[in-house]
Amino acid sequence: MKTPDVIIYAISDFFEEAAVPIAKAAASQFEGSGVLIERTNFIKDKASVDGIIETAKHVNSLLFINVVHIELKEYLIDRAKAYNIPYFDIMGDAVAKLSDVIKEKPKNIIKEPYKLNEEYFDKMEAIDFAVKYDDCKDPRAIKKADLVLVGISRTSKTPLSIYLSIQNIKVANIPLVPEVVPPKELFEIPKEKIIGLITSKQKLNTIRTERLKAHGLADGANYASFERIDYELKYAAQIMKDIGCIVLDVTDKAIEETASKILQILKEVNASEEIRLQF
């Protein structure tokens, strides 16, 4: 793989979509140049900043900063200056330019554009949970999660986990692979906390074929074959039956549509639980 000419570090202390598209738009103006964009969300302390700087100082880099916490952002900028690492403070530069144009100084509240209340931190915790425990990185997360998504590869487990985490739901997702024994924890939690995801063979074939091509692999590999997909779907169906969980078909469904259905299911489950506890 060719060494990139520059690495843009899109840095945030929460889950956001501002820094990355701006970085991509800027990079698109230099077609032919090797620009690599590294997303770094959820930085929480100076140690996180030091880790980024330690990596960035050894390469030709540029920092795109979208950090809410003022002290943390100032520390990041100070460290960047110490190593002559160029940076672009998205919010800070925008406010400064607007201040110049309207000839007014910004109010202090501009420094904290997001309401950092308990709900905000709960949401950040849920998002962090979804990222940390994506693809069963730690089976112990199953018992900590509000919801567990199971399914074979490419059934939208990860994007659904992130989307639902923005609704303050702690989601763990577990890939079902015939060659790997499912975590025992799946059978030790209430089935109502688990949702199985399936999709059509044709859609899986298309998605997996494109994924193979994107990685420079032969599109005829077993991973994308109908025989393999059929085998995996039957295996997953049996596991979901053993668990007794609700199963959703996500074929041709937008992430938002499936998430809305899941939220309705969780609402009904919680309502039933409240009624049961009253008796």
Secondary structure, 3 states (H helix, E strand, C coil): CCCCCEEEEEEECCCCCCHHHHHHHHHCCCCCCCEEEEEECCCCCHHHHHHHHHHHCCCCEEEEEECCCHHHHHHHHHHHHHCCCCEEEHHHHHHHHHHHHHCCCCCHHHHCCCCCCHHHHHHHHHHHHHHHCHHHCCCCHHHHCCEEEEECCCCCHHHHHHHHHCCCCCEEEEECCCCCCCCHHHHCCCHHHEEEEECCHHHHHHHHHHHHHHCCCCCCCHHHCHHHHHHHHHHHHHHHHHHCCEEEECCCCCHHHHHHHHHHHHHHHHHHHHHHHHC
